[in-house]
């Protein structure tokens, strides 16, 4: 039982101050609830109890990534590209262990032959994977993802122009539409990787359910915002990864978190150095017109228009930190114009609703006891999410001390 805390239920702060957990589920939520006989009681005056955080755009390569995510309060990661040989062991570990985050995955994303992210095959990150060369191949590709156990379908519409990658092969409009239709016919939500506004417009017109990034090549137009509202999509801005990709001066946003007393003891020293430093010199800088500010502006205008915003980091080891980077993303969303409560919803109830995770993302009876307890009030100061005091996954309290690192 957790008592005496402020309770943010995934949408707003409620009148409740007590939550009872039983058999891995939230059993009761209320005011002044009595402690069940024999229950472990956590008194949390001055704290805030939140649903476990959900990273709506991650890339998981190792079980250790899921362990790191959980120690920073992320109880579920929504992976946006993973080959079956990697995904199988990740799923198996998450199903049997409560000391690592849960995972859902798109599996292999749909891209044109030679298209993004084929460069990761060349870099040795992934083995060669199937692509989609034509409209006729779309249904077969989706059927393979269903057999692989993909939880949703990801489509790449990326020509490389916003990232300075040159003219990369990309899916034609007809193929995108065929993939969306096949995905929906198979019961899969469909998300699209885009970095330009025209690609976003094409994907929304094709019927995708959400955008796995927001664009960085220009400010949002009123026509795009109206189109997004009419289509009922959601959007994952991934502001922090764009801030890193497209900045020329200043420190990474995550640098403000690496020395926080309830975070740094759990951050690998190598990762700490990476977050305080810069990407390797061989990373090619994008054209000067690309800016993370456009993604933030689009997030603000879409949110104001009623489009659900989901917090996602595009995290991939070792370029960002599973778990920790989501706290930075929440701060980025607040800086973009969302209220702290709206930012918290973007990492709890919004991704749960968008991806059909009906058992989590809220604090309510009958839902999974994936919970995060922090000191202070993140609904007034979003950085309070970094003052972690306790984490539960499926009702099991995480032994954070077991994850402490001894070096800085």
PESULKA-V700419 format. One record per pair of residues at least 6 apart in sequence whose ideal C-beta (glycine too) atoms are under 6 Angstrom apart, sorted by sequence separation. I is the first residue (numbers start at 0). J is the second residue. D is the distance in whole Angstrom. If there is no record, write none. Layout:
i:I j:J d:D
i:I j:J d:D
//
This chain:
i:34 j:40 d:5
i:93 j:99 d:6
i:119 j:125 d:5
i:131 j:137 d:6
i:159 j:165 d:5
i:193 j:199 d:5
i:256 j:262 d:6
i:257 j:263 d:6
i:302 j:308 d:5
i:333 j:339 d:6
i:377 j:383 d:4
i:5 j:12 d:6
i:6 j:13 d:5
i:19 j:26 d:5
i:120 j:127 d:6
i:182 j:189 d:4
i:314 j:321 d:5
i:377 j:384 d:5
i:390 j:397 d:4
i:19 j:27 d:4
i:68 j:76 d:5
i:93 j:101 d:5
i:159 j:167 d:4
i:243 j:251 d:6
i:351 j:359 d:5
i:358 j:366 d:6
i:359 j:367 d:5
i:375 j:383 d:4
i:6 j:15 d:4
i:93 j:102 d:5
i:131 j:140 d:5
i:158 j:167 d:6
i:193 j:202 d:6
i:333 j:342 d:5
i:351 j:360 d:3
i:358 j:367 d:5
i:18 j:28 d:5
i:179 j:189 d:5
i:242 j:252 d:6
i:298 j:308 d:6
i:314 j:324 d:5
i:332 j:342 d:4
i:359 j:369 d:5
i:373 j:383 d:6
i:158 j:169 d:5
i:191 j:202 d:4
i:199 j:210 d:6
i:373 j:384 d:6
i:375 j:386 d:5
i:17 j:29 d:6
i:157 j:169 d:6
i:312 j:324 d:4
i:348 j:360 d:5
i:374 j:386 d:4
i:3 j:16 d:6
i:15 j:28 d:5
i:19 j:32 d:6
i:89 j:102 d:5
i:156 j:169 d:6
i:239 j:252 d:5
i:312 j:325 d:5
i:329 j:342 d:5
i:347 j:360 d:5
i:348 j:361 d:5
i:373 j:386 d:5
i:15 j:29 d:6
i:16 j:30 d:6
i:156 j:170 d:6
i:257 j:271 d:5
i:373 j:387 d:6
i:374 j:388 d:6
i:2 j:17 d:4
i:15 j:30 d:6
i:17 j:32 d:4
i:199 j:214 d:5
i:14 j:30 d:6
i:191 j:207 d:5
i:312 j:328 d:5
i:372 j:388 d:5
i:1 j:18 d:5
i:59 j:76 d:6
i:193 j:210 d:6
i:257 j:274 d:5
i:372 j:389 d:4
i:86 j:104 d:5
i:112 j:130 d:5
i:189 j:207 d:5
i:194 j:212 d:6
i:196 j:214 d:5
i:310 j:328 d:5
i:0 j:19 d:5
i:54 j:73 d:5
i:57 j:76 d:4
i:59 j:78 d:5
i:189 j:208 d:5
i:190 j:209 d:5
i:191 j:210 d:6
i:192 j:211 d:5
i:193 j:212 d:6
i:195 j:214 d:5
i:310 j:329 d:6
i:371 j:390 d:6
i:52 j:72 d:5
i:110 j:130 d:6
i:112 j:132 d:5
i:188 j:208 d:5
i:194 j:214 d:6
i:254 j:274 d:6
i:52 j:73 d:5
i:57 j:78 d:6
i:107 j:128 d:5
i:190 j:211 d:5
i:194 j:215 d:6
i:195 j:216 d:5
i:196 j:217 d:6
i:213 j:234 d:6
i:253 j:274 d:5
i:254 j:275 d:5
i:370 j:391 d:4
i:53 j:75 d:5
i:54 j:76 d:5
i:55 j:77 d:5
i:109 j:131 d:5
i:51 j:74 d:3
i:56 j:79 d:5
i:81 j:104 d:5
i:200 j:223 d:6
i:203 j:226 d:5
i:209 j:232 d:5
i:213 j:236 d:4
i:251 j:274 d:6
i:368 j:391 d:5
i:369 j:392 d:6
i:76 j:100 d:5
i:78 j:102 d:6
i:154 j:178 d:5
i:209 j:233 d:4
i:210 j:234 d:5
i:211 j:235 d:5
i:212 j:237 d:5
i:74 j:100 d:6
i:75 j:101 d:5
i:76 j:102 d:5
i:77 j:103 d:5
i:78 j:104 d:4
i:79 j:105 d:5
i:179 j:205 d:5
i:215 j:241 d:5
i:367 j:393 d:6
i:368 j:394 d:4
i:73 j:100 d:6
i:179 j:206 d:5
i:196 j:223 d:6
i:203 j:230 d:5
i:80 j:108 d:5
i:179 j:207 d:6
i:172 j:201 d:6
i:176 j:205 d:5
i:203 j:232 d:6
i:59 j:89 d:6
i:62 j:92 d:5
i:69 j:99 d:6
i:152 j:182 d:4
i:175 j:205 d:5
i:69 j:100 d:4
i:109 j:140 d:6
i:68 j:100 d:4
i:66 j:99 d:5
i:161 j:194 d:4
i:0 j:34 d:5
i:65 j:99 d:4
i:161 j:195 d:5
i:65 j:100 d:4
i:152 j:187 d:5
i:156 j:191 d:6
i:157 j:192 d:6
i:302 j:337 d:6
i:310 j:345 d:4
i:151 j:187 d:5
i:299 j:335 d:5
i:309 j:345 d:5
i:310 j:346 d:4
i:137 j:174 d:6
i:151 j:188 d:4
i:152 j:189 d:5
i:153 j:190 d:5
i:154 j:191 d:5
i:155 j:192 d:4
i:156 j:193 d:5
i:298 j:335 d:5
i:299 j:336 d:3
i:308 j:345 d:5
i:0 j:38 d:5
i:106 j:144 d:5
i:339 j:377 d:6
i:340 j:378 d:5
i:3 j:42 d:5
i:4 j:43 d:4
i:134 j:173 d:5
i:339 j:378 d:5
i:342 j:381 d:6
i:0 j:40 d:5
i:1 j:41 d:5
i:3 j:43 d:5
i:7 j:47 d:6
i:115 j:155 d:5
i:134 j:174 d:5
i:137 j:177 d:4
i:141 j:181 d:4
i:145 j:185 d:5
i:245 j:285 d:6
i:295 j:335 d:4
i:309 j:349 d:5
i:3 j:44 d:4
i:9 j:50 d:5
i:106 j:147 d:5
i:137 j:178 d:5
i:141 j:182 d:5
i:309 j:350 d:5
i:1 j:43 d:6
i:4 j:46 d:5
i:5 j:47 d:4
i:6 j:48 d:5
i:7 j:49 d:5
i:115 j:157 d:4
i:156 j:198 d:4
i:307 j:349 d:5
i:339 j:381 d:4
i:59 j:102 d:6
i:82 j:125 d:6
i:106 j:149 d:4
i:131 j:174 d:6
i:134 j:177 d:5
i:138 j:181 d:5
i:4 j:48 d:4
i:105 j:149 d:6
i:137 j:181 d:5
i:141 j:185 d:6
i:245 j:289 d:5
i:273 j:317 d:6
i:309 j:353 d:6
i:108 j:153 d:4
i:109 j:154 d:5
i:110 j:155 d:4
i:245 j:290 d:6
i:82 j:128 d:6
i:104 j:150 d:6
i:105 j:151 d:5
i:156 j:202 d:6
i:245 j:291 d:5
i:1 j:48 d:6
i:103 j:150 d:4
i:108 j:155 d:6
i:105 j:153 d:4
i:333 j:381 d:5
i:242 j:291 d:4
i:241 j:291 d:4
i:270 j:320 d:5
i:330 j:381 d:5
i:115 j:167 d:6
i:329 j:381 d:5
i:114 j:167 d:6
i:238 j:291 d:6
i:241 j:294 d:5
i:114 j:168 d:5
i:161 j:215 d:5
i:113 j:168 d:5
i:114 j:169 d:5
i:161 j:216 d:5
i:238 j:294 d:5
i:111 j:168 d:4
i:238 j:295 d:5
i:111 j:169 d:5
i:236 j:294 d:5
i:326 j:384 d:5
i:111 j:170 d:5
i:326 j:385 d:5
i:236 j:298 d:4
i:83 j:147 d:5
i:234 j:301 d:5
i:256 j:323 d:6
i:109 j:178 d:5
i:256 j:326 d:6
i:253 j:324 d:6
i:234 j:306 d:6
i:216 j:289 d:6
i:240 j:313 d:4
i:79 j:153 d:6
i:215 j:289 d:5
i:227 j:301 d:6
i:233 j:307 d:4
i:234 j:308 d:6
i:235 j:309 d:5
i:237 j:311 d:5
i:253 j:327 d:5
i:215 j:290 d:6
i:218 j:293 d:6
i:252 j:327 d:4
i:224 j:300 d:5
i:228 j:304 d:5
i:233 j:309 d:6
i:235 j:311 d:4
i:237 j:313 d:5
i:215 j:293 d:5
i:218 j:296 d:6
i:219 j:297 d:4
i:215 j:294 d:5
i:227 j:306 d:5
i:224 j:304 d:5
i:213 j:294 d:4
i:219 j:300 d:5
i:213 j:297 d:4
i:239 j:327 d:5
i:239 j:328 d:5
i:239 j:331 d:5
i:238 j:331 d:4
i:163 j:283 d:5
i:233 j:353 d:5
i:163 j:285 d:4
i:162 j:285 d:5
i:163 j:286 d:5
i:262 j:385 d:5
i:261 j:386 d:5
i:259 j:385 d:5
i:261 j:387 d:5
i:161 j:289 d:5
i:256 j:385 d:6
i:79 j:211 d:6
i:265 j:402 d:5
i:267 j:404 d:6
i:268 j:406 d:5
i:264 j:403 d:5
i:56 j:211 d:6
i:56 j:235 d:5
i:55 j:235 d:5
i:56 j:237 d:6
i:70 j:265 d:5
i:73 j:322 d:5
i:71 j:322 d:3
i:64 j:316 d:6
i:71 j:323 d:5
i:73 j:325 d:6
i:68 j:321 d:4
i:55 j:309 d:4
i:67 j:321 d:4
i:68 j:322 d:4
i:56 j:311 d:3
i:67 j:322 d:5
i:55 j:311 d:4
i:54 j:311 d:6
i:56 j:313 d:5
i:57 j:314 d:5
i:58 j:315 d:4
i:64 j:321 d:5
i:54 j:312 d:6
i:54 j:325 d:5
i:52 j:325 d:6
i:53 j:346 d:6
i:52 j:346 d:5
i:55 j:350 d:4
i:74 j:369 d:4
i:97 j:392 d:5
i:97 j:393 d:5
i:50 j:347 d:4
i:53 j:350 d:4
i:97 j:395 d:4
i:72 j:371 d:4
i:50 j:360 d:5
i:50 j:361 d:6
i:50 j:362 d:6
i:72 j:387 d:5
i:51 j:369 d:3
i:72 j:390 d:6
i:74 j:392 d:5
i:51 j:370 d:6
i:51 j:371 d:5
i:49 j:371 d:5
i:48 j:372 d:5
i:46 j:372 d:5
i:47 j:373 d:5
i:46 j:374 d:5
i:43 j:372 d:6
i:47 j:376 d:6
i:70 j:399 d:6
i:47 j:377 d:6
i:70 j:402 d:4
i:10 j:344 d:6
i:7 j:343 d:6
i:9 j:347 d:4
i:10 j:348 d:5
i:9 j:348 d:4
i:25 j:364 d:6
i:25 j:366 d:5
i:25 j:368 d:5
i:24 j:368 d:6
i:23 j:368 d:6
i:20 j:368 d:4
i:9 j:360 d:5
i:9 j:361 d:4
i:8 j:361 d:6
i:8 j:362 d:4
i:6 j:362 d:6
i:12 j:378 d:6
i:23 j:393 d:4
i:23 j:394 d:4
i:20 j:394 d:5
//
